[in-house]
Amino acid sequence: MFDKALKQVLFGLLFMMAITLAYGTFYDRGFAPSLAGVVGLGDDGHHGKHEEHHHD
Amino acid sequence: MTRRRIPSTFDLLLLWHGLFAGAYTVAYLTAEGAPALHEFSGYVALGLLALRFMVARLAGQRAPWALPVPRAAMWKNFAHQLLTGRLGALLGRTPFAPLSGLLILGVMLLVSLSGLAADWWKWEDLHEGMAEGSLLLVLIHIAIVSFAPLLRRLTARRDDDARLAPVALMASGSERHGRSPASQA
């Protein structure tokens, strides 16, 4: 039973990653940022904005 | 021609478990850097939880969709076995497994609802704190449910080694005398 449950958890993880990636690709910021987000490397859309920020 | 087996209610519960674990993991991974994906996976997790509680309500006391409440008899039996020195009880299904499952269901419901509150009313600190705490509970659950199968596997391997030791000894002895065990047979 443990092996079966473990297989289902891996399947569930891959399935959820796939549908979240599909959602991000079509309804959010596109494929590459969504892929980074799904694997935990997302940058919240702040990439490159720090350079543009000017201090008074 | 191969006939496809209709999935049992237990198979469906395992599928639900897998999907929920996946939704939780993706929600955890996307929490810091991908808010839209975090909300998406969070809503999927909330939907799966709603489905779980609805089916549990319909199922009543019927396994396997009933809520995993460890019964008093299960605790009594487990304690009796341990107190009488039968440590083999640890290799079976202990009452800690359903208890951790029940706790996880409750905590995940609170985490998901606090996520909903964070989405609607910006109560983010509460959600973040609860989500971090829930990870600890998930790790404890994994440790509890994997303890018995891993222990069983280790003891089975030790038994196999013990059973095969005389054969291995015989084989090494034969090699020393320049004969193969096959030729002796």
gemmi code that builds the backbone of each chain (N, CA, C; Angstrom):
import gemmi

chains = {
    "A": [
        ("MET", (0.825, -1.208, 0.000), (0.000, 0.000, 0.000), (0.861, 1.260, 0.000)),
        ("PHE", (1.984, 1.172, 0.748), (2.881, 2.331, 0.827), (3.411, 2.701, -0.551)),
        ("ASP", (3.831, 1.675, -1.326), (4.371, 1.931, -2.670), (3.315, 2.535, -3.586)),
        ("LYS", (2.087, 2.027, -3.461), (0.986, 2.522, -4.297), (0.699, 3.992, -3.956)),
        ("ALA", (0.679, 4.287, -2.658), (0.411, 5.667, -2.220), (1.533, 6.593, -2.694)),
        ("LEU", (2.768, 6.098, -2.613), (3.911, 6.913, -3.038), (3.836, 7.212, -4.535)),
        ("LYS", (3.440, 6.176, -5.316), (3.290, 6.376, -6.767), (2.216, 7.414, -7.056)),
        ("GLN", (1.118, 7.340, -6.325), (0.021, 8.291, -6.542), (0.434, 9.705, -6.153)),
        ("VAL", (1.265, 9.827, -5.111), (1.751, 11.155, -4.703), (2.647, 11.730, -5.807)),
        ("LEU", (3.514, 10.888, -6.370), (4.381, 11.370, -7.458), (3.553, 11.761, -8.677)),
        ("PHE", (2.539, 10.929, -8.998), (1.656, 11.245, -10.114), (0.923, 12.567, -9.835)),
        ("GLY", (0.399, 12.711, -8.618), (-0.340, 13.930, -8.253), (0.546, 15.162, -8.352)),
        ("LEU", (1.794, 15.007, -7.911), (2.725, 16.134, -7.970), (2.999, 16.538, -9.421)),
        ("LEU", (3.286, 15.543, -10.256), (3.559, 15.847, -11.674), (2.324, 16.438, -12.358)),
        ("PHE", (1.149, 15.876, -12.065), (-0.099, 16.356, -12.663), (-0.371, 17.796, -12.239)),
        ("MET", (-0.210, 18.081, -10.948), (-0.475, 19.445, -10.460), (0.538, 20.438, -11.032)),
        ("MET", (1.799, 19.990, -11.141), (2.822, 20.858, -11.747), (2.428, 21.169, -13.191)),
        ("ALA", (1.950, 20.122, -13.909), (1.593, 20.297, -15.324), (0.413, 21.262, -15.476)),
        ("ILE", (-0.648, 21.081, -14.669), (-1.810, 21.959, -14.882), (-1.532, 23.375, -14.372)),
        ("THR", (-0.691, 23.505, -13.342), (-0.337, 24.850, -12.868), (0.527, 25.548, -13.918)),
        ("LEU", (1.424, 24.781, -14.532), (2.263, 25.330, -15.599), (1.390, 25.761, -16.788)),
        ("ALA", (0.394, 24.939, -17.128), (-0.508, 25.283, -18.237), (-1.285, 26.556, -17.899)),
        ("TYR", (-1.753, 26.646, -16.660), (-2.482, 27.850, -16.231), (-1.573, 29.081, -16.340)),
        ("GLY", (-0.352, 28.936, -15.824), (0.587, 30.065, -15.856), (0.962, 30.463, -17.272)),
        ("THR", (1.088, 29.451, -18.141), (1.477, 29.728, -19.527), (0.386, 30.507, -20.264)),
        ("PHE", (-0.856, 30.094, -20.080), (-1.934, 30.709, -20.865), (-2.593, 31.904, -20.179)),
        ("TYR", (-2.608, 31.951, -18.848), (-3.340, 33.014, -18.160), (-2.469, 33.927, -17.302)),
        ("ASP", (-1.171, 33.618, -17.177), (-0.338, 34.479, -16.320), (0.832, 35.035, -17.118)),
        ("ARG", (2.065, 34.650, -16.799), (3.221, 35.321, -17.398), (3.960, 34.510, -18.452)),
        ("GLY", (3.335, 33.485, -18.994), (3.988, 32.689, -20.031), (4.734, 31.489, -19.488)),
        ("PHE", (5.356, 30.745, -20.411), (5.913, 29.436, -20.064), (7.118, 29.519, -19.121)),
        ("ALA", (8.135, 30.268, -19.521), (9.399, 30.228, -18.758), (9.229, 30.732, -17.313)),
        ("PRO", (8.584, 31.899, -17.093), (8.405, 32.330, -15.696), (7.520, 31.366, -14.896)),
        ("SER", (6.545, 30.750, -15.581), (5.669, 29.805, -14.872), (6.426, 28.542, -14.501)),
        ("LEU", (7.284, 28.092, -15.418), (8.100, 26.901, -15.135), (9.006, 27.173, -13.929)),
        ("ALA", (9.606, 28.364, -13.932), (10.467, 28.732, -12.798), (9.633, 28.790, -11.516)),
        ("GLY", (8.437, 29.345, -11.608), (7.570, 29.456, -10.436), (7.167, 28.110, -9.883)),
        ("VAL", (6.803, 27.178, -10.777), (6.319, 25.866, -10.354), (7.409, 25.065, -9.633)),
        ("VAL", (8.667, 25.268, -10.035), (9.740, 24.531, -9.355), (10.337, 25.326, -8.182)),
        ("GLY", (9.684, 26.426, -7.834), (10.100, 27.182, -6.652), (11.158, 28.227, -6.901)),
        ("LEU", (11.368, 28.597, -8.173), (12.394, 29.598, -8.482), (11.787, 30.899, -8.999)),
        ("GLY", (10.512, 31.104, -8.720), (9.840, 32.307, -9.212), (10.389, 33.571, -8.568)),
        ("ASP", (10.292, 34.694, -9.286), (10.849, 35.942, -8.753), (9.765, 36.998, -8.528)),
        ("ASP", (8.503, 36.595, -8.556), (7.396, 37.510, -8.277), (7.331, 38.662, -9.263)),
        ("GLY", (7.907, 38.504, -10.430), (7.856, 39.547, -11.452), (8.766, 40.721, -11.172)),
        ("HIS", (9.675, 40.582, -10.180), (10.564, 41.702, -9.833), (11.879, 41.680, -10.584)),
        ("HIS", (12.105, 40.647, -11.414), (13.391, 40.510, -12.078), (13.677, 41.728, -12.961)),
        ("GLY", (14.822, 42.354, -12.734), (15.215, 43.483, -13.564), (14.662, 44.803, -13.104)),
        ("LYS", (13.708, 44.775, -12.159), (13.123, 46.046, -11.732), (14.003, 46.787, -10.733)),
        ("HIS", (14.855, 46.005, -10.023), (15.709, 46.649, -9.024), (16.687, 47.630, -9.676)),
        ("GLU", (17.114, 47.274, -10.901), (18.062, 48.137, -11.588), (17.420, 49.477, -11.970)),
        ("GLU", (16.105, 49.432, -12.194), (15.418, 50.652, -12.630), (15.050, 51.546, -11.458)),
        ("HIS", (15.169, 50.989, -10.238), (14.720, 51.736, -9.076), (15.745, 52.810, -8.714)),
        ("HIS", (15.320, 54.059, -8.638), (16.244, 55.148, -8.306), (15.962, 55.669, -6.906)),
        ("HIS", (17.041, 55.840, -6.162), (16.895, 56.433, -4.819), (17.053, 57.936, -4.928)),
        ("ASP", (16.219, 58.651, -4.174), (16.344, 60.114, -4.183), (17.427, 60.576, -3.217)),
    ],
    "B": [
        ("MET", (-7.134, -10.235, -25.069), (-7.583, -8.878, -24.734), (-7.515, -8.679, -23.208)),
        ("THR", (-6.905, -7.576, -22.782), (-6.826, -7.330, -21.344), (-8.033, -6.507, -20.902)),
        ("ARG", (-8.578, -6.899, -19.745), (-9.746, -6.191, -19.230), (-9.304, -5.170, -18.188)),
        ("ARG", (-9.777, -3.952, -18.302), (-9.364, -2.916, -17.344), (-10.201, -3.044, -16.071)),
        ("ARG", (-9.506, -2.946, -14.942), (-10.178, -3.080, -13.649), (-10.831, -1.746, -13.274)),
        ("ILE", (-12.048, -1.820, -12.765), (-12.704, -0.583, -12.311), (-12.039, -0.165, -11.003)),
        ("PRO", (-11.605, 1.113, -10.874), (-10.922, 1.498, -9.640), (-11.843, 1.391, -8.426)),
        ("SER", (-11.293, 0.880, -7.335), (-12.083, 0.747, -6.104), (-12.156, 2.107, -5.411)),
        ("THR", (-12.980, 2.188, -4.367), (-13.084, 3.461, -3.624), (-11.743, 3.789, -2.968)),
        ("PHE", (-11.004, 2.734, -2.606), (-9.695, 2.959, -1.993), (-8.704, 3.531, -3.011)),
        ("ASP", (-8.780, 3.029, -4.262), (-7.925, 3.575, -5.322), (-8.231, 5.061, -5.526)),
        ("LEU", (-9.533, 5.395, -5.484), (-9.922, 6.794, -5.673), (-9.420, 7.665, -4.515)),
        ("LEU", (-9.421, 7.083, -3.293), (-8.904, 7.828, -2.144), (-7.394, 8.071, -2.298)),
        ("LEU", (-6.686, 7.047, -2.794), (-5.241, 7.222, -3.019), (-4.983, 8.282, -4.086)),
        ("LEU", (-5.859, 8.287, -5.121), (-5.723, 9.298, -6.175), (-5.970, 10.692, -5.597)),
        ("TRP", (-6.998, 10.799, -4.756), (-7.279, 12.088, -4.097), (-6.057, 12.511, -3.262)),
        ("HIS", (-5.500, 11.556, -2.509), (-4.350, 11.830, -1.645), (-3.171, 12.363, -2.479)),
        ("GLY", (-2.947, 11.703, -3.626), (-1.846, 12.120, -4.496), (-2.060, 13.514, -5.054)),
        ("LEU", (-3.286, 13.772, -5.507), (-3.573, 15.099, -6.070), (-3.464, 16.181, -5.008)),
        ("PHE", (-3.934, 15.880, -3.790), (-3.860, 16.882, -2.730), (-2.407, 17.144, -2.331)),
        ("ALA", (-1.629, 16.060, -2.236), (-0.198, 16.231, -1.910), (0.481, 17.073, -2.989)),
        ("GLY", (0.110, 16.826, -4.263), (0.681, 17.608, -5.365), (0.272, 19.073, -5.279)),
        ("ALA", (-1.009, 19.324, -5.007), (-1.491, 20.707, -4.923), (-0.800, 21.449, -3.773)),
        ("TYR", (-0.640, 20.751, -2.634), (0.016, 21.368, -1.473), (1.478, 21.694, -1.804)),
        ("THR", (2.164, 20.737, -2.437), (3.583, 20.950, -2.751), (3.754, 22.110, -3.725)),
        ("VAL", (2.912, 22.145, -4.766), (3.027, 23.237, -5.746), (2.687, 24.575, -5.076)),
        ("ALA", (1.668, 24.573, -4.213), (1.314, 25.816, -3.508), (2.486, 26.278, -2.634)),
        ("TYR", (3.150, 25.311, -1.992), (4.287, 25.667, -1.130), (5.443, 26.231, -1.959)),
        ("LEU", (5.709, 25.573, -3.109), (6.837, 25.995, -3.953), (6.589, 27.369, -4.599)),
        ("THR", (5.332, 27.681, -4.881), (5.036, 28.936, -5.583), (4.734, 30.086, -4.626)),
        ("ALA", (4.792, 29.804, -3.314), (4.354, 30.812, -2.330), (5.162, 32.104, -2.402)),
        ("GLU", (6.489, 31.966, -2.616), (7.338, 33.159, -2.543), (7.367, 33.965, -3.842)),
        ("GLY", (7.448, 33.241, -4.977), (7.751, 33.980, -6.202), (6.722, 33.979, -7.309)),
        ("ALA", (5.603, 33.280, -7.131), (4.629, 33.216, -8.232), (3.208, 33.288, -7.655)),
        ("PRO", (2.751, 34.483, -7.316), (1.467, 34.608, -6.597), (0.257, 34.048, -7.355)),
        ("ALA", (0.218, 34.246, -8.677), (-0.949, 33.746, -9.434), (-0.996, 32.226, -9.408)),
        ("LEU", (0.176, 31.597, -9.551), (0.238, 30.134, -9.533), (-0.055, 29.608, -8.123)),
        ("HIS", (0.387, 30.377, -7.117), (0.125, 30.000, -5.728), (-1.383, 30.012, -5.460)),
        ("GLU", (-2.044, 31.045, -5.954), (-3.498, 31.125, -5.762), (-4.197, 29.988, -6.492)),
        ("PHE", (-3.743, 29.711, -7.718), (-4.357, 28.633, -8.512), (-4.248, 27.305, -7.774)),
        ("SER", (-3.020, 26.955, -7.352), (-2.846, 25.656, -6.679), (-3.541, 25.644, -5.318)),
        ("GLY", (-3.592, 26.806, -4.666), (-4.289, 26.905, -3.379), (-5.786, 26.660, -3.534)),
        ("TYR", (-6.371, 27.222, -4.593), (-7.803, 26.996, -4.826), (-8.074, 25.541, -5.198)),
        ("VAL", (-7.141, 24.926, -5.950), (-7.302, 23.493, -6.270), (-7.277, 22.680, -4.972)),
        ("ALA", (-6.332, 23.014, -4.067), (-6.233, 22.291, -2.790), (-7.511, 22.480, -1.977)),
        ("LEU", (-8.036, 23.695, -1.974), (-9.269, 23.964, -1.222), (-10.437, 23.173, -1.818)),
        ("GLY", (-10.510, 23.115, -3.142), (-11.555, 22.335, -3.811), (-11.452, 20.854, -3.469)),
        ("LEU", (-10.208, 20.344, -3.474), (-10.002, 18.923, -3.142), (-10.404, 18.639, -1.687)),
        ("LEU", (-10.088, 19.587, -0.791), (-10.474, 19.414, 0.616), (-11.993, 19.416, 0.768)),
        ("ALA", (-12.650, 20.340, 0.049), (-14.115, 20.410, 0.110), (-14.710, 19.086, -0.366)),
        ("LEU", (-14.144, 18.547, -1.450), (-14.608, 17.258, -1.988), (-14.422, 16.149, -0.945)),
        ("ARG", (-13.245, 16.153, -0.281), (-12.926, 15.117, 0.723), (-13.920, 15.147, 1.877)),
        ("PHE", (-14.207, 16.357, 2.376), (-15.118, 16.459, 3.520), (-16.558, 16.132, 3.112)),
        ("MET", (-16.934, 16.505, 1.885), (-18.286, 16.193, 1.412), (-18.485, 14.690, 1.276)),
        ("VAL", (-17.499, 14.021, 0.661), (-17.615, 12.568, 0.483), (-17.558, 11.873, 1.843)),
        ("ALA", (-16.720, 12.402, 2.757), (-16.643, 11.807, 4.103), (-17.995, 11.914, 4.798)),
        ("ARG", (-18.678, 13.012, 4.580), (-19.997, 13.205, 5.207), (-21.002, 12.217, 4.615)),
        ("LEU", (-20.925, 12.031, 3.301), (-21.840, 11.087, 2.649), (-21.514, 9.641, 3.050)),
        ("ALA", (-20.204, 9.359, 3.196), (-19.779, 7.984, 3.508), (-20.085, 7.609, 4.949)),
        ("GLY", (-20.208, 8.602, 5.829), (-20.469, 8.314, 7.246), (-19.316, 7.556, 7.866)),
        ("GLN", (-19.619, 6.358, 8.393), (-18.570, 5.562, 9.056), (-17.921, 4.570, 8.093)),
        ("ARG", (-18.376, 4.583, 6.824), (-17.887, 3.554, 5.895), (-16.473, 3.864, 5.397)),
        ("ALA", (-15.614, 2.863, 5.484), (-14.243, 3.003, 4.976), (-14.296, 2.958, 3.440)),
        ("PRO", (-13.364, 3.521, 2.741), (-12.174, 4.210, 3.266), (-12.323, 5.732, 3.300)),
        ("TRP", (-13.496, 6.254, 2.867), (-13.615, 7.707, 2.771), (-14.029, 8.372, 4.083)),
        ("ALA", (-14.395, 7.571, 5.103), (-14.720, 8.159, 6.406), (-13.488, 8.881, 6.941)),
        ("LEU", (-13.699, 9.897, 7.761), (-12.548, 10.615, 8.315), (-11.706, 9.647, 9.163)),
        ("PRO", (-10.375, 9.732, 9.059), (-9.521, 8.734, 9.733), (-9.408, 8.968, 11.251)),
        ("VAL", (-10.484, 8.668, 11.960), (-10.463, 8.865, 13.414), (-9.947, 7.581, 14.066)),
        ("PRO", (-8.814, 7.658, 14.814), (-8.322, 6.443, 15.475), (-9.238, 6.079, 16.643)),
        ("ARG", (-9.811, 4.890, 16.601), (-10.776, 4.480, 17.625), (-10.051, 4.116, 18.923)),
        ("ALA", (-10.807, 4.204, 20.042), (-10.231, 3.907, 21.362), (-9.724, 2.465, 21.405)),
        ("ALA", (-10.466, 1.561, 20.743), (-10.070, 0.144, 20.756), (-8.709, -0.042, 20.082)),
        ("MET", (-8.470, 0.763, 19.046), (-7.200, 0.667, 18.314), (-6.032, 1.078, 19.225)),
        ("TRP", (-6.249, 2.178, 19.987), (-5.212, 2.639, 20.924), (-4.958, 1.584, 21.993)),
        ("LYS", (-6.081, 1.023, 22.528), (-5.990, 0.046, 23.616), (-5.215, -1.189, 23.158)),
        ("ASN", (-5.566, -1.658, 21.958), (-4.931, -2.850, 21.401), (-3.433, -2.606, 21.162)),
        ("PHE", (-3.137, -1.425, 20.627), (-1.746, -1.064, 20.323), (-0.924, -0.974, 21.617)),
        ("ALA", (-1.498, -0.298, 22.637), (-0.798, -0.140, 23.919), (-0.598, -1.503, 24.581)),
        ("HIS", (-1.630, -2.359, 24.497), (-1.542, -3.690, 25.106), (-0.407, -4.497, 24.459)),
        ("GLN", (-0.339, -4.423, 23.134), (0.715, -5.170, 22.428), (2.104, -4.679, 22.816)),
        ("LEU", (2.243, -3.355, 22.922), (3.562, -2.810, 23.284), (3.927, -3.174, 24.719)),
        ("LEU", (2.931, -3.074, 25.630), (3.203, -3.348, 27.047), (3.516, -4.824, 27.299)),
        ("THR", (3.005, -5.694, 26.434), (3.311, -7.122, 26.607), (4.553, -7.532, 25.799)),
        ("GLY", (5.271, -6.513, 25.320), (6.560, -6.783, 24.674), (6.479, -7.198, 23.228)),
        ("ARG", (5.269, -7.109, 22.630), (5.162, -7.478, 21.213), (5.450, -6.263, 20.345)),
        ("LEU", (6.726, -6.044, 20.088), (7.125, -4.852, 19.339), (6.767, -4.943, 17.855)),
        ("GLY", (6.334, -6.152, 17.453), (5.873, -6.332, 16.074), (4.695, -5.430, 15.743)),
        ("ALA", (4.023, -4.926, 16.788), (2.893, -4.011, 16.578), (3.350, -2.762, 15.820)),
        ("LEU", (4.623, -2.430, 15.994), (5.151, -1.239, 15.306), (5.261, -1.458, 13.800)),
        ("LEU", (5.282, -2.747, 13.402), (5.402, -3.052, 11.970), (4.056, -2.995, 11.245)),
        ("GLY", (2.979, -3.017, 12.018), (1.640, -2.962, 11.411), (1.131, -1.538, 11.344)),
        ("ARG", (-0.187, -1.432, 11.217), (-0.803, -0.110, 11.135), (-1.012, 0.407, 12.554)),
        ("THR", (-0.296, 1.463, 12.904), (-0.416, 2.015, 14.249), (-1.492, 3.107, 14.246)),
        ("PRO", (-2.047, 3.422, 15.431), (-3.079, 4.476, 15.468), (-2.516, 5.865, 15.162)),
        ("PHE", (-1.189, 5.984, 15.146), (-0.597, 7.292, 14.852), (-0.816, 7.707, 13.398)),
        ("ALA", (-0.930, 6.714, 12.508), (-1.127, 7.033, 11.079), (-2.465, 7.744, 10.843)),
        ("PRO", (-3.612, 7.151, 11.303), (-4.870, 7.883, 11.110), (-4.912, 9.202, 11.892)),
        ("LEU", (-4.261, 9.210, 13.078), (-4.269, 10.446, 13.870), (-3.565, 11.568, 13.117)),
        ("SER", (-2.402, 11.245, 12.529), (-1.673, 12.289, 11.792), (-2.448, 12.704, 10.541)),
        ("GLY", (-3.146, 11.731, 9.919), (-3.977, 12.052, 8.748), (-5.104, 13.006, 9.111)),
        ("LEU", (-5.741, 12.726, 10.254), (-6.853, 13.575, 10.705), (-6.358, 14.990, 11.031)),
        ("LEU", (-5.208, 15.044, 11.740), (-4.632, 16.352, 12.084), (-4.291, 17.140, 10.818)),
        ("ILE", (-3.724, 16.440, 9.828), (-3.353, 17.103, 8.572), (-4.594, 17.647, 7.879)),
        ("LEU", (-5.664, 16.847, 7.845), (-6.891, 17.319, 7.181), (-7.390, 18.602, 7.851)),
        ("GLY", (-7.405, 18.591, 9.191), (-7.874, 19.771, 9.930), (-6.991, 20.987, 9.687)),
        ("VAL", (-5.680, 20.773, 9.805), (-4.743, 21.898, 9.647), (-4.774, 22.426, 8.210)),
        ("MET", (-4.863, 21.504, 7.235), (-4.895, 21.940, 5.830), (-6.150, 22.752, 5.531)),
        ("LEU", (-7.240, 22.378, 6.186), (-8.477, 23.148, 6.003), (-8.257, 24.575, 6.528)),
        ("LEU", (-7.627, 24.684, 7.708), (-7.363, 26.015, 8.279), (-6.392, 26.802, 7.394)),
        ("VAL", (-5.355, 26.117, 6.897), (-4.379, 26.797, 6.033), (-5.065, 27.300, 4.763)),
        ("SER", (-5.909, 26.448, 4.163), (-6.586, 26.849, 2.914), (-7.547, 28.011, 3.171)),
        ("LEU", (-8.291, 27.936, 4.283), (-9.237, 29.021, 4.570), (-8.500, 30.324, 4.890)),
        ("SER", (-7.354, 30.199, 5.580), (-6.574, 31.411, 5.863), (-5.989, 31.973, 4.558)),
        ("GLY", (-5.716, 31.079, 3.589), (-5.260, 31.535, 2.269), (-6.359, 32.307, 1.555)),
        ("LEU", (-7.583, 31.819, 1.726), (-8.737, 32.510, 1.148), (-8.869, 33.908, 1.785)),
        ("ALA", (-8.672, 33.952, 3.116), (-8.743, 35.239, 3.828), (-7.613, 36.159, 3.367)),
        ("ALA", (-6.431, 35.556, 3.103), (-5.297, 36.367, 2.627), (-5.605, 36.942, 1.247)),
        ("ASP", (-6.312, 36.161, 0.437), (-6.654, 36.601, -0.915), (-7.717, 37.710, -0.888)),
        ("TRP", (-8.685, 37.566, -0.011), (-9.789, 38.526, 0.015), (-9.507, 39.755, 0.870)),
        ("TRP", (-8.955, 39.523, 2.080), (-8.792, 40.643, 3.024), (-7.328, 40.944, 3.356)),
        ("LYS", (-6.400, 40.330, 2.620), (-4.952, 40.567, 2.809), (-4.444, 40.155, 4.196)),
        ("TRP", (-5.047, 39.091, 4.773), (-4.542, 38.576, 6.048), (-3.384, 37.624, 5.739)),
        ("GLU", (-2.274, 38.151, 5.280), (-1.217, 37.270, 4.783), (-0.354, 36.663, 5.885)),
        ("ASP", (-0.139, 37.414, 6.976), (0.740, 36.908, 8.037), (0.181, 35.627, 8.654)),
        ("LEU", (-1.124, 35.635, 8.879), (-1.771, 34.459, 9.472), (-1.581, 33.243, 8.564)),
        ("HIS", (-1.817, 33.457, 7.275), (-1.689, 32.352, 6.303), (-0.250, 31.848, 6.231)),
        ("GLU", (0.702, 32.771, 6.191), (2.115, 32.367, 6.089), (2.543, 31.557, 7.309)),
        ("GLY", (2.154, 32.040, 8.487), (2.521, 31.347, 9.725), (1.935, 29.938, 9.760)),
        ("MET", (0.662, 29.836, 9.399), (0.009, 28.518, 9.427), (0.601, 27.569, 8.396)),
        ("ALA", (0.927, 28.114, 7.215), (1.486, 27.266, 6.152), (2.852, 26.723, 6.572)),
        ("GLU", (3.666, 27.567, 7.219), (4.988, 27.094, 7.667), (4.827, 25.992, 8.711)),
        ("GLY", (3.867, 26.183, 9.617), (3.607, 25.168, 10.645), (3.108, 23.864, 10.025)),
        ("SER", (2.316, 23.994, 8.958), (1.740, 22.790, 8.343), (2.814, 21.904, 7.726)),
        ("LEU", (3.909, 22.500, 7.277), (4.986, 21.713, 6.678), (5.570, 20.735, 7.699)),
        ("LEU", (5.713, 21.218, 8.939), (6.238, 20.360, 10.009), (5.314, 19.154, 10.214)),
        ("LEU", (4.007, 19.429, 10.196), (3.026, 18.361, 10.379), (3.085, 17.358, 9.219)),
        ("VAL", (3.271, 17.868, 8.016), (3.375, 16.991, 6.837), (4.596, 16.085, 6.974)),
        ("LEU", (5.724, 16.663, 7.429), (6.950, 15.861, 7.585), (6.762, 14.786, 8.652)),
        ("ILE", (6.043, 15.143, 9.737), (5.768, 14.149, 10.792), (4.882, 13.033, 10.226)),
        ("HIS", (3.885, 13.410, 9.429), (2.983, 12.427, 8.801), (3.783, 11.475, 7.900)),
        ("ILE", (4.680, 12.033, 7.102), (5.499, 11.192, 6.206), (6.355, 10.225, 7.036)),
        ("ALA", (6.932, 10.751, 8.129), (7.775, 9.897, 8.983), (6.940, 8.764, 9.582)),
        ("ILE", (5.728, 9.072, 10.032), (4.880, 8.051, 10.670), (4.468, 6.974, 9.669)),
        ("VAL", (3.992, 7.399, 8.488), (3.471, 6.394, 7.550), (4.585, 5.607, 6.853)),
        ("SER", (5.794, 6.159, 6.804), (6.859, 5.409, 6.129), (7.691, 4.582, 7.111)),
        ("PHE", (7.497, 4.810, 8.420), (8.300, 4.101, 9.424), (8.097, 2.582, 9.343)),
        ("ALA", (6.821, 2.146, 9.400), (6.532, 0.703, 9.420), (6.977, 0.000, 8.120)),
        ("PRO", (6.635, 0.539, 6.925), (7.087, -0.146, 5.705), (8.610, -0.236, 5.597)),
        ("LEU", (9.310, 0.823, 5.999), (10.772, 0.796, 5.912), (11.350, -0.215, 6.897)),
        ("LEU", (10.765, -0.250, 8.100), (11.224, -1.199, 9.117), (10.976, -2.633, 8.653)),
        ("ARG", (9.792, -2.847, 8.023), (9.458, -4.190, 7.505), (10.463, -4.609, 6.443)),
        ("ARG", (10.806, -3.643, 5.578), (11.746, -3.954, 4.501), (13.120, -4.304, 5.072)),
        ("LEU", (13.539, -3.534, 6.103), (14.849, -3.793, 6.719), (14.886, -5.163, 7.378)),
        ("THR", (13.807, -5.498, 8.114), (13.791, -6.799, 8.794), (13.724, -7.933, 7.780)),
        ("ALA", (12.996, -7.718, 6.671), (12.909, -8.757, 5.630), (14.279, -8.989, 5.006)),
        ("ARG", (15.022, -7.902, 4.794), (16.361, -8.022, 4.201), (17.296, -8.759, 5.151)),
        ("ARG", (17.162, -8.432, 6.471), (18.014, -9.095, 7.463), (17.714, -10.586, 7.514)),
        ("ASP", (16.397, -10.917, 7.423), (16.003, -12.336, 7.427), (16.550, -13.045, 6.198)),
        ("ASP", (16.482, -12.364, 5.046), (17.009, -12.949, 3.805), (18.500, -13.211, 3.936)),
        ("ASP", (19.217, -12.211, 4.494), (20.672, -12.363, 4.679), (20.974, -13.549, 5.582)),
        ("ALA", (20.181, -13.670, 6.667), (20.408, -14.758, 7.623), (20.141, -16.112, 6.962)),
        ("ARG", (19.089, -16.159, 6.089), (18.739, -17.409, 5.432), (19.801, -17.807, 4.401)),
        ("LEU", (20.356, -16.779, 3.744), (21.315, -17.062, 2.670), (22.750, -17.209, 3.169)),
        ("ALA", (22.989, -16.865, 4.449), (24.364, -16.910, 4.973), (25.004, -18.285, 4.831)),
        ("PRO", (24.309, -19.407, 5.200), (24.961, -20.734, 5.042), (25.293, -21.033, 3.587)),
        ("VAL", (24.431, -20.632, 2.662), (24.679, -20.872, 1.233), (25.916, -20.113, 0.792)),
        ("ALA", (26.013, -18.833, 1.245), (27.163, -18.003, 0.868), (28.449, -18.590, 1.436)),
        ("LEU", (28.339, -19.105, 2.670), (29.503, -19.704, 3.329), (29.967, -20.932, 2.552)),
        ("MET", (28.965, -21.727, 2.132), (29.269, -22.939, 1.367), (29.928, -22.585, 0.035)),
        ("ALA", (29.389, -21.543, -0.597), (29.922, -21.123, -1.896), (31.354, -20.658, -1.762)),
        ("SER", (31.619, -19.859, -0.700), (32.990, -19.361, -0.540), (33.944, -20.500, -0.210)),
        ("GLY", (33.467, -21.480, 0.556), (34.286, -22.647, 0.892), (34.625, -23.455, -0.352)),
        ("SER", (33.634, -23.612, -1.245), (33.843, -24.377, -2.481), (34.843, -23.688, -3.376)),
        ("GLU", (34.743, -22.336, -3.412), (35.679, -21.597, -4.258), (37.111, -21.780, -3.776)),
        ("ARG", (37.230, -21.830, -2.427), (38.559, -22.002, -1.860), (39.158, -23.364, -2.275)),
        ("HIS", (38.272, -24.346, -2.398), (38.758, -25.688, -2.795), (38.731, -25.889, -4.288)),
        ("GLY", (38.458, -24.803, -5.036), (38.515, -24.879, -6.490), (37.344, -25.564, -7.132)),
        ("ARG", (36.197, -25.671, -6.401), (35.017, -26.290, -6.983), (33.869, -25.284, -6.966)),
        ("SER", (33.046, -25.372, -7.942), (31.893, -24.468, -7.941), (30.751, -25.139, -7.195)),
        ("PRO", (29.874, -24.328, -6.535), (28.752, -24.924, -5.811), (27.862, -25.718, -6.752)),
        ("ALA", (27.813, -25.327, -8.042), (26.934, -26.008, -8.996), (27.402, -27.436, -9.227)),
        ("SER", (28.747, -27.614, -9.225), (29.277, -28.948, -9.492), (29.033, -29.880, -8.315)),
        ("GLN", (28.866, -29.275, -7.107), (28.603, -30.101, -5.931), (27.179, -30.627, -5.937)),
        ("ALA", (26.283, -29.856, -6.553), (24.853, -30.182, -6.469), (24.516, -31.439, -7.267)),
    ],
}
model = gemmi.Model(1)
for chain_id, residues in chains.items():
    chain = gemmi.Chain(chain_id)
    for i, (resn, *xyz) in enumerate(residues, 1):
        res = gemmi.Residue()
        res.name, res.seqid = resn, gemmi.SeqId(i, " ")
        for name, pos in zip(("N", "CA", "C"), xyz):
            atom = gemmi.Atom()
            atom.name, atom.element = name, gemmi.Element(name[0])
            atom.pos, atom.b_iso = gemmi.Position(*pos), 0.0
            res.add_atom(atom)
        chain.add_residue(res)
    model.add_chain(chain)
structure = gemmi.Structure()
structure.add_model(model)
structure.setup_entities()
